[in-house]
Amino acid sequence: MINKVVSFIDTHIDNFSKAFAKEVEKSKYLTRYKGFDEKEVTERGKTLFKTLAKYLKEEMENKEVGKYFVKIGKERYKEGFPLCEVIYALFLIKNIFWKKINEEGFLSSTLEIYIAIETLKKIYDFFDIGAFYIVRGYQEAMYHELGLTGKLSEEDLKKVFFPGSFKNDELIQKMSYKNIPFFDWKW
C-alpha cells in the first residue's frame, strides 16, 4: 500500500502543488502566502509532497522530518508569516492530499482500508509531527530575534516562552540568553 501511495504522490505531485496554490488564492486565511507568486507557492507545496514521499519510503526518520519542519517554522517566521497561517497551510495540504486519494478510490473496500491502516497512520504522523516542529522552529526563531533586540529581559523571555517550548529548555532555564547558541538542533 505504501508503494502505491508513494507512486501516486510521485505521478501527481504537480496536481497536488497546483491545487495548493489554488486553495491559497481562494483562502481568506492565507494572506501572507498570497504575497508570493503562484510558482513560489506551487514549489513550496511540491517540496512538502516530495518530503512526504521520502518519509513514506522510509528514507527519512521522524527526527529528519522534525529537522525539515523546524527549518520551515524558522523560515516562515523570518518571512513574516503569522504562525496560524503556516499551520493552516499545512492543514490545507493534508486535505488536498486526502481529497485526491479519495477521488482515486484508493480505499474502496473494507479489506483495502484494513491493509491501509498503517500507511494512513504514517501519513497522519507526518502532518502531526510537521505541525509540532513548525511551531517549535517558529518559536525558536522568535525567541532568538526577541533576545537579540534587547527590548525584553531574560526574565520577560522566560515568561513568554514557557517550559516545553524548546528542545533545550534546560539551557534556557539555567543560562543567560546570551550564552545559548541559536538552536542548531543537533539530534
N, CA, C and O of each residue as an XYZ file, in Angstrom:
748
protein
N       0.815     -1.197      0.000
C       0.000      0.000      0.000
C       0.860      1.264      0.000
O       0.564      2.222     -0.713
N       1.941      1.259      0.815
C       2.811      2.439      0.868
C       3.389      2.727     -0.510
O       3.424      3.879     -0.943
N       3.839      1.690     -1.199
C       4.405      1.895     -2.537
C       3.376      2.491     -3.493
O       3.703      3.334     -4.329
N       2.146      2.048     -3.361
C       1.071      2.569     -4.202
C       0.834      4.058     -3.928
O       0.640      4.841     -4.859
N       0.850      4.442     -2.656
C       0.649      5.846     -2.281
C       1.832      6.686     -2.741
O       1.642      7.782     -3.269
N       3.059      6.185     -2.545
C       4.254      6.927     -2.970
C       4.239      7.127     -4.478
O       4.538      8.216     -4.969
N       3.898      6.090     -5.201
C       3.805      6.202     -6.659
C       2.755      7.235     -7.062
O       2.950      8.007     -8.000
N       1.648      7.231     -6.338
C       0.583      8.207     -6.609
C       1.085      9.632     -6.361
O       0.813     10.537     -7.150
N       1.812      9.823     -5.269
C       2.379     11.153     -4.986
C       3.329     11.562     -6.104
O       3.242     12.670     -6.634
N       4.231     10.659     -6.453
C       5.231     10.977     -7.481
C       4.600     11.355     -8.818
O       5.072     12.270     -9.494
N       3.542     10.656     -9.197
C       2.930     10.927    -10.507
C       1.967     12.110    -10.492
O       1.653     12.671    -11.542
N       1.499     12.490     -9.309
C       0.518     13.584     -9.217
C       1.033     14.804     -8.452
O       0.250     15.674     -8.072
N       2.325     14.868     -8.230
C       2.876     15.935     -7.398
C       2.576     17.324     -7.961
O       2.323     18.260     -7.203
N       2.602     17.457     -9.269
C       2.275     18.760     -9.878
C       0.813     19.128     -9.621
O       0.504     20.281     -9.323
N      -0.081     18.150     -9.735
C      -1.505     18.405     -9.468
C      -1.742     18.801     -8.014
O      -2.507     19.723     -7.730
N      -1.069     18.086     -7.080
C      -1.191     18.432     -5.660
C      -0.728     19.864     -5.422
O      -1.405     20.645     -4.754
N       0.424     20.194     -5.973
C       1.029     21.509     -5.742
C       0.203     22.629     -6.352
O       0.049     23.694     -5.755
N      -0.325     22.385     -7.539
C      -1.185     23.399     -8.173
C      -2.497     23.560     -7.408
O      -3.021     24.667     -7.289
N      -3.022     22.453     -6.892
C      -4.248     22.533     -6.080
C      -3.990     23.356     -4.815
O      -4.862     24.102     -4.369
N      -2.799     23.219     -4.243
C      -2.440     24.008     -3.070
C      -2.407     25.499     -3.433
O      -2.942     26.329     -2.699
N      -1.787     25.829     -4.550
C      -1.722     27.237     -4.982
C      -3.128     27.806     -5.199
O      -3.386     28.962     -4.866
N      -4.028     27.007     -5.751
C      -5.412     27.460     -5.965
C      -6.127     27.683     -4.629
O      -6.870     28.651     -4.471
N      -5.898     26.787     -3.677
C      -6.509     26.934     -2.357
C      -5.982     28.177     -1.644
O      -6.730     28.868     -0.952
N      -4.702     28.454     -1.816
C      -4.113     29.662     -1.228
C      -4.812     30.886     -1.795
O      -5.171     31.803     -1.056
N      -5.000     30.897     -3.083
C      -5.639     32.041     -3.745
C      -7.067     32.251     -3.242
O      -7.507     33.392     -3.101
N      -7.789     31.173     -2.970
C      -9.180     31.265     -2.525
C      -9.321     31.573     -1.039
O     -10.333     32.133     -0.618
N      -8.325     31.217     -0.246
C      -8.459     31.283      1.203
C      -8.369     32.702      1.751
O      -7.532     33.499      1.328
N      -9.243     32.995      2.693
C      -9.174     34.283      3.375
C      -8.194     34.233      4.550
O      -7.910     35.262      5.163
N      -7.678     33.048      4.867
C      -6.774     32.880      5.998
C      -5.300     32.878      5.607
O      -4.440     32.805      6.485
N      -4.988     32.955      4.339
C      -3.598     32.829      3.893
C      -3.103     34.097      3.208
O      -2.586     34.047      2.091
N      -3.259     35.211      3.870
C      -2.909     36.495      3.248
C      -1.420     36.629      2.974
O      -1.041     37.204      1.953
N      -0.570     36.122      3.843
C       0.886     36.227      3.610
C       1.295     35.351      2.436
O       2.115     35.763      1.616
N       0.739     34.156      2.345
C       1.049     33.287      1.204
C       0.646     33.947     -0.112
O       1.304     33.765     -1.136
N      -0.436     34.711     -0.073
C      -0.904     35.384     -1.291
C       0.092     36.430     -1.781
O       0.009     36.876     -2.925
N       1.028     36.822     -0.929
C       2.065     37.771     -1.331
C       3.131     37.142     -2.219
O       3.967     37.849     -2.781
N       3.105     35.830     -2.348
C       4.058     35.116     -3.198
C       3.393     34.798     -4.530
O       2.176     34.626     -4.603
N       4.194     34.721     -5.571
C       3.597     34.362     -6.862
C       3.240     32.878     -6.870
O       3.722     32.099     -6.048
N       2.392     32.514     -7.812
C       1.869     31.145     -7.875
C       2.983     30.115     -7.987
O       2.891     29.034     -7.406
N       4.035     30.445     -8.729
C       5.152     29.499     -8.902
C       5.816     29.190     -7.562
O       6.131     28.033     -7.284
N       6.033     30.213     -6.727
C       6.663     30.006     -5.420
C       5.774     29.163     -4.512
O       6.260     28.258     -3.833
N       4.489     29.452     -4.497
C       3.557     28.676     -3.666
C       3.528     27.231     -4.141
O       3.539     26.308     -3.327
N       3.493     27.032     -5.444
C       3.489     25.684     -6.020
C       4.760     24.932     -5.624
O       4.694     23.758     -5.260
N       5.903     25.589     -5.692
C       7.168     24.941     -5.334
C       7.210     24.552     -3.861
O       7.736     23.499     -3.502
N       6.657     25.402     -3.020
C       6.629     25.084     -1.585
C       5.757     23.846     -1.338
O       6.114     22.981     -0.539
N       4.628     23.771     -2.021
C       3.781     22.587     -1.903
C       4.489     21.349     -2.426
O       4.420     20.280     -1.819
N       5.167     21.498     -3.550
C       5.869     20.371     -4.162
C       6.955     19.835     -3.222
O       7.126     18.623     -3.091
N       7.678     20.736     -2.578
C       8.726     20.316     -1.645
C       8.141     19.505     -0.501
O       8.723     18.501     -0.090
N       7.005     19.928      0.011
C       6.381     19.193      1.106
C       5.938     17.799      0.646
O       6.146     16.817      1.358
N       5.336     17.712     -0.526
C       4.893     16.399     -1.015
C       6.081     15.477     -1.307
O       5.989     14.269     -1.087
N       7.182     16.024     -1.794
C       8.392     15.209     -2.000
C       8.904     14.682     -0.664
O       9.346     13.538     -0.562
N       8.840     15.525      0.351
C       9.287     15.110      1.679
C       8.369     14.028      2.239
O       8.845     13.071      2.850
N       7.069     14.169      2.039
C       6.122     13.134      2.465
C       6.458     11.810      1.780
O       6.470     10.767      2.434
N       6.727     11.833      0.489
C       7.060     10.606     -0.243
C       8.335      9.968      0.316
O       8.393      8.752      0.498
N       9.347     10.783      0.586
C      10.592     10.252      1.168
C      10.329      9.610      2.531
O      10.879      8.556      2.850
N       9.485     10.259      3.325
C       9.144      9.733      4.639
C       8.420      8.391      4.511
O       8.725      7.446      5.238
N       7.476      8.313      3.600
C       6.729      7.064      3.418
C       7.626      5.935      2.904
O       7.421      4.769      3.240
N       8.609      6.287      2.096
C       9.552      5.280      1.586
C      10.591      4.900      2.636
O      11.482      4.088      2.384
N      10.461      5.502      3.820
C      11.371      5.280      4.938
C      12.788      5.725      4.617
O      13.761      5.143      5.097
N      12.891      6.774      3.793
C      14.177      7.403      3.529
C      14.448      8.509      4.551
O      15.530      9.094      4.573
N      13.463      8.783      5.385
C      13.591      9.787      6.439
C      13.020      9.215      7.730
O      11.971      8.571      7.726
N      13.715      9.456      8.823
C      13.204      9.085     10.138
C      12.459     10.278     10.721
O      12.520     11.385     10.186
N      11.751     10.038     11.829
C      10.999     11.117     12.466
C      11.880     12.314     12.792
O      11.451     13.457     12.636
N      13.111     12.065     13.246
C      13.971     13.193     13.606
C      14.349     14.016     12.371
O      14.512     15.232     12.475
N      14.489     13.385     11.217
C      14.777     14.138      9.991
C      13.556     14.935      9.545
O      13.683     16.051      9.041
N      12.387     14.362      9.732
C      11.151     15.089      9.450
C      11.062     16.287     10.391
O      10.689     17.385      9.978
N      11.407     16.065     11.655
C      11.431     17.155     12.622
C      12.350     18.282     12.178
O      11.969     19.451     12.234
N      13.554     17.943     11.738
C      14.503     18.966     11.257
C      13.920     19.742     10.080
O      14.038     20.966     10.012
N      13.298     19.027      9.164
C      12.700     19.664      7.986
C      11.642     20.683      8.414
O      11.626     21.811      7.920
N      10.768     20.288      9.327
C       9.689     21.183      9.736
C      10.169     22.304     10.652
O       9.619     23.404     10.608
N      11.177     22.053     11.478
C      11.763     23.145     12.275
C      12.307     24.212     11.333
O      12.119     25.408     11.559
N      12.975     23.774     10.287
C      13.525     24.712      9.297
C      12.400     25.536      8.662
O      12.530     26.748      8.494
N      11.309     24.877      8.315
C      10.167     25.600      7.740
C       9.634     26.621      8.748
O       9.367     27.766      8.384
N       9.480     26.217     10.005
C       8.987     27.138     11.029
C       9.870     28.364     11.151
O       9.370     29.486     11.235
N      11.177     28.160     11.161
C      12.114     29.282     11.265
C      12.042     30.173     10.021
O      12.042     31.400     10.123
N      11.982     29.543      8.861
C      11.902     30.324      7.618
C      10.621     31.155      7.566
O      10.651     32.329      7.196
N       9.508     30.547      7.935
C       8.241     31.281      7.869
C       8.219     32.436      8.875
O       7.636     33.487      8.608
N       8.846     32.237     10.014
C       8.944     33.340     10.972
C       9.741     34.488     10.354
O       9.320     35.644     10.399
N      10.879     34.160      9.785
C      11.740     35.199      9.185
C      11.048     35.888      8.010
O      11.334     37.047      7.709
N      10.143     35.175      7.350
C       9.404     35.754      6.223
C       8.190     36.570      6.675
O       7.514     37.188      5.851
N       7.917     36.572      7.968
C       6.827     37.374      8.499
C       5.458     36.729      8.445
O       4.448     37.431      8.413
N       5.401     35.402      8.434
C       4.121     34.694      8.432
C       3.544     34.639      9.834
O       4.288     34.400     10.786
N       2.247     34.850      9.995
C       1.627     34.531     11.284
C       1.668     33.006     11.456
O       1.465     32.265     10.494
N       1.928     32.551     12.661
C       2.035     31.115     12.911
C       0.762     30.380     12.522
O       0.825     29.291     11.951
N      -0.393     30.961     12.825
C      -1.658     30.293     12.497
C      -1.785     30.072     10.987
O      -2.373     29.079     10.557
N      -1.248     30.971     10.192
C      -1.316     30.814      8.738
C      -0.452     29.648      8.260
O      -0.842     28.921      7.346
N       0.697     29.470      8.862
C       1.587     28.367      8.485
C       0.925     27.034      8.810
O       0.962     26.103      8.006
N       0.322     26.948      9.982
C      -0.350     25.704     10.378
C      -1.581     25.457      9.504
O      -1.870     24.314      9.150
N      -2.299     26.512      9.160
C      -3.459     26.349      8.288
C      -3.033     25.871      6.894
O      -3.724     25.054      6.285
N      -1.920     26.365      6.396
C      -1.417     25.907      5.096
C      -1.096     24.412      5.148
O      -1.386     23.682      4.200
N      -0.504     23.960      6.245
C      -0.218     22.534      6.403
C      -1.523     21.734      6.419
O      -1.613     20.675      5.798
N      -2.517     22.237      7.121
C      -3.839     21.617      7.157
C      -4.430     21.512      5.744
O      -4.976     20.472      5.375
N      -4.319     22.587      4.959
C      -4.843     22.573      3.582
C      -4.136     21.529      2.726
O      -4.773     20.812      1.955
N      -2.826     21.449      2.866
C      -2.067     20.472      2.085
C      -2.525     19.055      2.427
O      -2.697     18.218      1.541
N      -2.717     18.798      3.709
C      -3.193     17.468      4.116
C      -4.575     17.189      3.524
O      -4.835     16.082      3.054
N      -5.457     18.182      3.546
C      -6.800     17.990      2.985
C      -6.765     17.774      1.480
O      -7.514     16.951      0.953
N      -5.918     18.494      0.798
C      -5.768     18.301     -0.653
C      -5.325     16.877     -0.930
O      -5.857     16.217     -1.823
N      -4.364     16.411     -0.175
C      -3.849     15.054     -0.348
C      -4.963     14.027     -0.140
O      -5.130     13.122     -0.958
N      -5.729     14.163      0.952
C      -6.803     13.204      1.234
C      -7.891     13.251      0.173
O      -8.433     12.218     -0.218
N      -8.204     14.445     -0.287
C      -9.230     14.573     -1.330
C      -8.797     13.825     -2.595
O      -9.596     13.106     -3.195
N      -7.549     13.991     -2.993
C      -7.054     13.314     -4.203
C      -7.003     11.801     -4.006
O      -7.311     11.045     -4.927
N      -6.618     11.358     -2.817
C      -6.590      9.922     -2.522
C      -8.000      9.340     -2.632
O      -8.195      8.277     -3.220
N      -8.982     10.045     -2.061
C     -10.368      9.575     -2.121
C     -10.917      9.592     -3.540
O     -11.651      8.684     -3.932
N     -10.567     10.621     -4.318
C     -11.033     10.700     -5.707
C     -10.522      9.523     -6.533
O     -11.193      9.067     -7.459
N      -9.341      9.040     -6.194
C      -8.748      7.922     -6.935
C      -9.318      6.572     -6.509
O      -9.044      5.553     -7.142
N     -10.104      6.565     -5.443
C     -10.698      5.308     -4.988
C      -9.697      4.354     -4.376
O      -9.864      3.138     -4.470
N      -8.660      4.883     -3.751
C      -7.645      4.046     -3.120
C      -8.235      3.091     -2.098
O      -7.827      1.935     -1.990
N      -9.187      3.591     -1.365
C      -9.713      2.824     -0.244
C     -11.180      2.475     -0.491
O     -12.071      2.927      0.228
N     -11.407      1.679     -1.500
C     -12.776      1.393     -1.904
C     -13.376      0.167     -1.233
O     -14.591     -0.023     -1.286
N     -12.570     -0.657     -0.612
C     -13.136     -1.843      0.046
C     -12.671     -1.912      1.497
O     -11.682     -1.285      1.876
N     -13.384     -2.667      2.285
C     -13.030     -2.845      3.689
C     -11.647     -3.476      3.816
O     -10.874     -3.084      4.690
N     -11.324     -4.437      2.969
C     -10.023     -5.091      3.013
C      -8.914     -4.072      2.723
O      -7.894     -4.057      3.412
N      -9.107     -3.225      1.713
C      -8.099     -2.208      1.404
C      -7.936     -1.231      2.560
O      -6.821     -0.805      2.862
N      -9.018     -0.884      3.194
C      -8.943      0.021      4.348
C      -8.156     -0.640      5.468
O      -7.305     -0.004      6.090
N      -8.431     -1.897      5.725
C      -7.707     -2.619      6.769
C      -6.209     -2.657      6.462
O      -5.385     -2.409      7.343
N      -5.863     -2.963      5.231
C      -4.452     -3.029      4.814
C      -3.806     -1.646      4.886
O      -2.611     -1.527      5.157
N      -4.582     -0.626      4.648
C      -4.054      0.740      4.571
C      -3.869      1.422      5.922
O      -3.299      2.511      5.982
N      -4.328      0.817      6.988
C      -4.295      1.486      8.298
C      -2.881      1.948      8.655
O      -2.712      3.082      9.103
N      -1.883      1.122      8.474
C      -0.508      1.512      8.821
C      -0.020      2.660      7.943
O       0.657      3.566      8.429
N      -0.354      2.630      6.675
C       0.024      3.736      5.783
C      -0.677      5.014      6.210
O      -0.060      6.079      6.252
N      -1.950      4.919      6.525
C      -2.703      6.093      6.964
C      -2.114      6.672      8.240
O      -2.030      7.890      8.396
N      -1.710      5.801      9.147
C      -1.090      6.261     10.390
C       0.202      7.018     10.090
O       0.456      8.071     10.674
N       1.005      6.490      9.193
C       2.262      7.172      8.846
C       1.995      8.542      8.244
O       2.698      9.509      8.538
N       0.981      8.618      7.405
C       0.651      9.906      6.777
C       0.174     10.906      7.833
O       0.599     12.061      7.837
N      -0.699     10.461      8.718
C      -1.155     11.343      9.802
C       0.019     11.770     10.681
O       0.124     12.934     11.067
N       0.900     10.818     10.993
C       2.074     11.147     11.805
C       2.912     12.235     11.143
O       3.376     13.160     11.809
N       3.101     12.122      9.842
C       3.902     13.113      9.106
C       3.336     14.512      9.309
O       4.079     15.431      9.655
N       2.055     14.687      9.104
C       1.450     16.012      9.230
C       1.385     16.485     10.689
O       1.557     17.672     10.962
N       1.142     15.574     11.608
C       1.107     15.963     13.023
C       2.497     16.330     13.533
O       2.655     17.320     14.246
N       3.498     15.542     13.173
C       4.881     15.871     13.524
C       5.242     17.213     12.897
O       5.898     18.050     13.516
N       4.799     17.399     11.655
C       5.065     18.657     10.964
C       4.537     19.855     11.713
O       5.254     20.842     11.884
N       3.305     19.792     12.163
C       2.722     20.924     12.888
C       3.491     21.195     14.175
O       3.768     22.352     14.492
N       3.835     20.163     14.913
C       4.584     20.316     16.155
C       5.922     21.008     15.901
O       6.263     21.974     16.583
N       6.675     20.518     14.925
C       8.008     21.064     14.685
C       7.988     22.413     13.983
O       8.916     23.204     14.154
N       6.974     22.690     13.213
C       6.847     24.044     12.656
C       6.708     25.047     13.797
O       7.356     26.094     13.799
N       5.862     24.717     14.760
C       5.676     25.610     15.910
C       6.987     25.753     16.675
O       7.353     26.861     17.067
N       7.692     24.658     16.891
C       8.978     24.728     17.595
C       9.962     25.630     16.853
O      10.569     26.513     17.458
N      10.119     25.419     15.573
C      11.055     26.234     14.801
C      10.660     27.697     14.800
O      11.509     28.579     14.932
N       9.387     27.948     14.652
C       8.868     29.312     14.639
C       9.152     29.998     15.978
O       9.632     31.131     16.012
N       8.852     29.303     17.080
C       9.083     29.875     18.400
C      10.568     30.124     18.649
O      10.935     31.136     19.246
N      11.414     29.218     18.202
C      12.847     29.391     18.396
C      13.361     30.611     17.640
O      14.172     31.376     18.162
N      12.887     30.788     16.413
C      13.294     31.964     15.639
C      12.792     33.243     16.322
O      13.509     34.242     16.375
N      11.581     33.209     16.833
C      11.014     34.366     17.527
C      11.807     34.664     18.793
O      12.157     35.817     19.046
N      12.091     33.649     19.584
C      12.851     33.802     20.813
C      14.218     34.419     20.528
O      14.657     35.350     21.203
N      14.864     33.879     19.519
C      16.192     34.361     19.138
C      16.133     35.840     18.749
O      16.949     36.641     19.206
N      15.178     36.188     17.917
C      15.061     37.577     17.465
C      14.713     38.512     18.626
O      15.294     39.590     18.756
N      13.780     38.102     19.454
C      13.417     38.934     20.609
C      14.603     39.119     21.550
O      14.796     40.206     22.095
N      15.390     38.079     21.742
C      16.565     38.186     22.597
C      17.594     39.137     22.028
O      18.233     39.885     22.769
N      17.756     39.114     20.722
C      18.740     39.999     20.079
C      18.333     41.466     20.145
O      19.193     42.347     20.167
N      17.036     41.733     20.176
C      16.602     43.133     20.210
C      16.965     43.800     21.524
O      17.168     45.013     21.572
N      17.049     43.018     22.589
C      17.364     43.575     23.895
C      16.194     44.306     24.537
O      16.337     44.874     25.620
N      15.048     44.297     23.888
C      13.885     45.005     24.429
C      13.196     44.232     25.540
O      12.464     44.809     26.343
N      13.428     42.935     25.587
C      12.868     42.109     26.654
C      14.018     41.566     27.492
O      15.050     41.157     26.960
N      13.830     41.567     28.785
C      14.844     40.986     29.666
C      14.780     39.459     29.562
O      13.842     38.889     29.004
N      15.798     38.831     30.111
C      15.787     37.364     30.130
C      14.575     36.848     30.907
O      13.979     35.840     30.527
N      14.215     37.522     31.972
C      13.043     37.114     32.755
C      11.760     37.272     31.937
O      10.868     36.426     32.007
N      11.668     38.353     31.163
C      10.495     38.552     30.299
C      10.406     37.436     29.268
O       9.323     36.912     29.009
N      11.538     37.071     28.681
C      11.544     35.992     27.690
C      11.080     34.682     28.315
O      10.340     33.918     27.694
N      11.513     34.426     29.537
C      11.115     33.191     30.218
C       9.621     33.187     30.544
O       9.009     32.122     30.627
N       9.030     34.378     30.729
C       7.594     34.469     30.990
C       6.771     34.216     29.731
O       5.664     33.682     29.802
N       7.313     34.599     28.591
C       6.606     34.451     27.320
C       6.760     33.039     26.759
O       5.806     32.477     26.221
N       7.944     32.470     26.881
C       8.217     31.142     26.332
C       8.274     30.142     27.483
O       9.281     30.034     28.183
N       7.196     29.431     27.658
C       7.034     28.516     28.772
C       7.924     27.287     28.621
O       8.333     26.953     27.509
N       8.230     26.605     29.737
C       8.966     25.344     29.636
C       8.239     24.387     28.694
O       7.015     24.269     28.737
N       8.992     23.717     27.860
C       8.428     22.815     26.863
C       8.389     23.452     25.486
O       8.067     22.788     24.500
N       8.717     24.743     25.412
C       8.680     25.443     24.129
C       9.832     25.043     23.217
O       9.712     25.120     21.994
N      10.946     24.616     23.805
C      12.149     24.361     23.020
C      12.747     23.005     23.324
O      12.465     22.400     24.358
N      13.563     22.544     22.421
C      14.233     21.265     22.602
C      15.186     21.325     23.792
O      15.312     20.352     24.536
N      15.851     22.455     23.974
C      16.852     22.600     25.024
C      16.366     23.526     26.134
O      17.060     24.474     26.501
N      15.190     23.257     26.664
C      14.618     24.080     27.731
C      15.558     24.247     28.922
O      15.635     25.318     29.524
N      16.279     23.161     29.254
C      17.132     23.236     30.437
C      18.213     24.298     30.267
O      18.609     24.924     31.250
N      18.695     24.515     29.059
C      19.684     25.572     28.826
C      19.078     26.945     29.077
O      19.714     27.810     29.680
N      17.868     27.139     28.623
C      17.206     28.436     28.764
C      16.983     28.747     30.237
O      17.143     29.894     30.654
N      16.618     27.747     31.029
C      16.349     27.976     32.440
C      17.630     28.188     33.250
O      17.614     28.911     34.246
N      18.738     27.569     32.833
C      19.969     27.617     33.623
C      20.923     28.732     33.207
O      21.715     29.201     34.024
N      20.860     29.158     31.962
C      21.889     30.054     31.442
C      21.303     31.394     31.028
O      20.091     31.558     30.889
N      22.187     32.321     30.842
C      21.817     33.614     30.289
C      21.493     33.432     28.815
O      22.109     32.608     28.140
N      20.533     34.195     28.314
C      20.174     34.113     26.897
C      21.403     34.256     26.002
O      21.525     33.559     24.995
N      22.291     35.139     26.362
C      23.444     35.449     25.512
C      24.421     34.282     25.393
O      25.226     34.244     24.462
N      24.359     33.341     26.313
C      25.276     32.199     26.288
C      24.706     30.980     25.567
O      25.399     29.977     25.398
N      23.472     31.063     25.153
C      22.837     29.922     24.489
C      23.027     30.065     22.984
O      22.577     31.051     22.401
N      23.684     29.101     22.345
C      23.816     29.200     20.895
C      22.436     29.079     20.247
O      21.551     28.407     20.777
N      22.263     29.729     19.109
C      20.984     29.607     18.426
C      20.724     28.137     18.197
O      21.650     27.381     17.901
N      19.504     27.729     18.328
C      19.116     26.337     18.318
C      19.543     25.667     17.018
O      18.986     25.935     15.953
N      20.528     24.802     17.121
C      21.052     24.150     15.921
C      20.490     22.754     15.715
O      20.785     22.104     14.712
N      19.698     22.299     16.642
C      19.022     21.005     16.531
C      19.978     19.872     16.196
O      19.785     19.148     15.219
N      21.005     19.728     17.011
C      21.880     18.559     16.882
C      21.168     17.408     17.541
O      21.026     17.373     18.763
N      20.734     16.494     16.764
C      19.934     15.374     17.265
C      20.879     14.329     17.815
O      20.434     13.286     18.296
